[in-house]
Amino acid sequence: MEYIPGQYVQLRTPPYAGQKEEVYRAYSISSDPAQKNSIELIIRLVPKGICTTWCFQHLNVGDTVRFNGPFGDFHLSDTDKPILFIAGGSGMAPIKCMLHHMKNTGNPRQATYFFGANQVRELFLTDQMHEFESALPRFRFVPVVARPEEGKAWQGQTGLVTDAVRREISNAAECEAYLCGSPGMIDASIKVLQELGMNREHIYFDKFG
């Protein structure tokens, strides 16, 4: 399937016990776009969520799934500006896809990825992010944990992801940003980036409801 890194599909959820009608939910593609015969999605279990309940409790390996798409205009622009990626939770998906594309095309742009989590146990795909750091000489991954669990060894950034952006970024006016995650995180990130001097026209985002 052909798609632009950053786009999403609408996954069909068929009727199941307790759910009488089919519904569609949007999920960003997280896979390597060089893999034409498969796609990966990052799906977080939402309590009482119609689609996630079906995925986690009813969908089995080998089942046929249906989806529409791809859709969306969230994608990397064709510039040489340094990139700031900011995401949390399943907002990892489109950023991961963009990083695959940067690796595949030998994209030389400087990029810093701030990924926020509430606790250390909520971090994921960190090994793959470090692999991207090895493959992309100008890429840096910055995981940020709001409240590290007591007894967990954590040497990284703490606080809100926007706190880390304030601490780490001094050239925001020269950069462009790609944000993906909850509306609250995105709104807070836009505010901080503008306070740091970034032009609003250089901030791109995909809000997950």
N, C-alpha and C positions, 0 to 999 in steps of 0.2 A: 504494500500500500504506500502510495506517495503522500507525504505530508510535510508541512513546514515545521521545524522544531519550535515548540511553543504552542502548537495547536491542540485541540481536544476532540474527543468523540463523545457521542451521546449513547450510553450503554442502556440497552433495553432490559427491563426487569419484567418477566412474564408474571401472570397471576400465580399466587401460591397461597398456602393456608394462612388465612387472616388478611390476605390482600387480593381483592376481587378484580382489579383492573391492572393492565400493564402500564408501566411508567418508564420514562427515560431520565437518566441523570448524566450530567456532564462530568467527564474525567479527563484530565490532561494526559497526553501521551508522554511516557518517561523513557521509552526505549531508544536504542541507537537507530537513527534513521537509515543507516546503511543496511539494517536487517529488514529486507522488504517483505518477508513472509510471516512476520509476527509483530505484535505490538505489546508493550508492557504498560500497565496502569498501576498507580499507587492508590489503594483504596483503604481508607481508615474506617474501622467499625464505629458507626454512630448508633448509640442506643435507640432502639425503635425506628431506626432509619429504614425506609422501605427497600432501597437498593442494596445497602450494605448488609442488611439482614439476609437477603436472598443470597448475596455473594458468599457470606460466611457460614450460613446454615443450610443452604439448599443447593448451591452450585457445586458440582463434582468435577474432578479431573476427567476430561474427555467429553464433557457436555458441549453442545453447540451454543454459542452466544451470538447475539445480534447487536449491531450498533450502527449509528448513522455518523457520517462525517468523512473527513475531518472538517472542523470549523475553527474560526477565530483568527484574529489579526495580532496576537501577542507573539512577537518574534524579534530576533536581533535586527537592528538597523545596520545599514551598510556604511559605517563610519569607522574611524580609527580612534574614537574616544575611549578612554579607560572605562571599564564596565564595573558597576556595583550590582551584584545580585543580592537580594534580601528575600528570605522566605522562611516559612515555618510549617511544620506538619506536612500534609500531602502537597503543599506548595512546592515541595522538592521536585515534583514530577517534571514540569516544563523546563526548569533550570537544568536538571540532569540531562534532558534531551538536548538542550542547547549546548551543554558541555561536550556531549558526544559529537555533535556537529562541529564544534570548534576543534576538537581533536582530529576528526576525520579530514578536515580541510586545512589543517595546519594554521589556524587562525592565530596571528601573533599578538592580538590585543591583550593589554593588561586587564585582568579581571580579579575581583575580590568577592567572595561569596560568604555573606553572613547568614547563618542558619540558626534560628532560635528554637529552643525547646524549654519547657517548664522544668523538667528534671533530666538527669543524665540518662535514665532508662528510655527516654523518649527520642534520643538521638538514633539515627539509623543511616545506613549507607556511608558511614564515615570512612570505611576502608576504601570504597570506590572513589570517594572524594579525594583521598590521599593519592590514589592511582592517577587521578586527573592532575594533581599537583606535579606528579613525576612526568606526565606526558605533555603538560602545558607549562613551559618554564615561567610564564608570567601570570600563572593562576595561583591564588591563595584561598584556602578554605578556612573560615573562622566560625567554628561552632560556638554558640552562646547559650548558657544554661541559666535560667532565671533563678531557680532555687535548688542547688545541688542537694541531693539527699544526704542526710547525716550518715557518716561512715563510708560514703562513696569518695574515692580518690578522684578529684577533679582539678586539673591544673590550668584549665582554659578560662575563657572569658565568662563573667557572671553578670547577672542583671538582665534587663530587657535588651533585645537585639538592637534597638535604637540607641541604647547607651553605648554599646560596642561601636556602632557607626560613629557616634560623636567622638569616641576616644581614638579611633583608628584612622579616620578620614580627614585629611587637611586640604584636599584638592577637589572637593565636590563640584565646584564651579566648572571644572574641566571634564567632568565625567557624565555618563548617562546611567540611569538605574532601571533595573527590571525587578519588579516586586510581585510576589505571589504568595497568597495565604488568606488569612481572615481579614474582613473589612477593617477591624480595629487596628491590626498590625499595619496594614497598608496605609491607612489614614495617618497613623502616627509616624510612619516612615516618610511619607510625603512631607509632612510638617517639618521633620528634622532635616531632611535633605534640602528643603528650601531655606531653612534657617542657616544651613551651612553654605548656601550660595548657589545651589543647583537650580538651573532654569527649569520651570515646570514642564516645558515642552520636551525636556530630555528625561522625563520620568514616565516609564511604561509599566502597566500593572494588569494583573488578572486577579480579581477578587473572588474568593471562594465563599459561598454562602454557608 
